[in-house]
Amino acid sequence: MEDAAKKDAILAALLPDVPFDGWTRAALRAAAHRAGFDDEVDELFPGGARDAVAWFSRWADRLTLETVAAQPIEDKKLSERISLAMRTRLKLLTPHREAVRRGLALLAFPTNLGLGARLLYDTVDALWLAAGDAASDFSFYTKRALLAGIYGATTLYWLDDTSPEGEATEKFLERRLANVLALPRVGQRVRARLGGALPDPRRFVRAARRRMSGA
C-alpha cells in the first residue's frame, strides 16, 4: 500500500476522535493502531498533529478536485465554477466541522502560522484548478490572493452556521463573490485596492486565532 493510502486510512480512523480528543499525537497514534499502521505512524506523520492537520487539508483539496471534475461544468461561467468549487469543499467538510475548527486552533499558534498560510494557498490554488482556471499571468497570483480572503472569511462564517443545509453560508459566499470577485478585472481591482501589494494569507490564520480565543 502506498504511503498516501496509509495516511488516508489513518486520517479516516482519526477524524471521529478529533472532536473529543483534538489533533494530538496520542489521538494520532490511537488512530494508527486502529488502522493497522502502528509501526509506521512516526514515519508517515513525523510532525505529529501538525502533519495530520496538513494531510486533512490536502485530503479535502484532493476530494474537492475529484468531486468537481466529475460534474458537467463546461457551460458554467468561471464565477459559477469557483462558487461551485468552494461550496463543494465546505460540503465535503461539513461532517468534520469540529475537526476543521480544532485544526484552525492548532494552526493559529504562532509557530504554525507559516504552515497555515501554505495550506490556505494550496486550497485556493486547488479551488481555481477545480474551476478550470488556467491563467498563468499576473492574475494567477492576484486571483489566488483575493480568493484566500473570500475563502477564509466564508470558512469562519461556516463554522458557526446553523442554518438548514448551510443556506446562510451559501448566501454569504455569493455576496462576497459578487462584491469582490469581478473576475475579468480581478488583477486591476486587486492592484487598485492594495496599491500593488498582495494580501497576506496569514491574516486568515490570525483571524482564526482571535476567533478561537474569543477575542
Secondary structure, 3 states (H helix, E strand, C coil): CCHHHHHHHHHHHHCCCHHHHCCCHHHHHHHHHHHCCHHHHHHHCCCCHHHHHHHHHHHHHHHHHHHHHCCCCCCCCHHHHHHHHHHHHHHHHHHHHHHHHHHHHHHCCHHHHHHHHHHHHHHHHHHHHHCCCCCCCHHHHHHHHHHHHHHHHHHHHHHCCCCHHHHHHHHHHHHHHHHHCCHHHHHHHHHHHHCCCCCCCHHHHHHHHHHHHCC
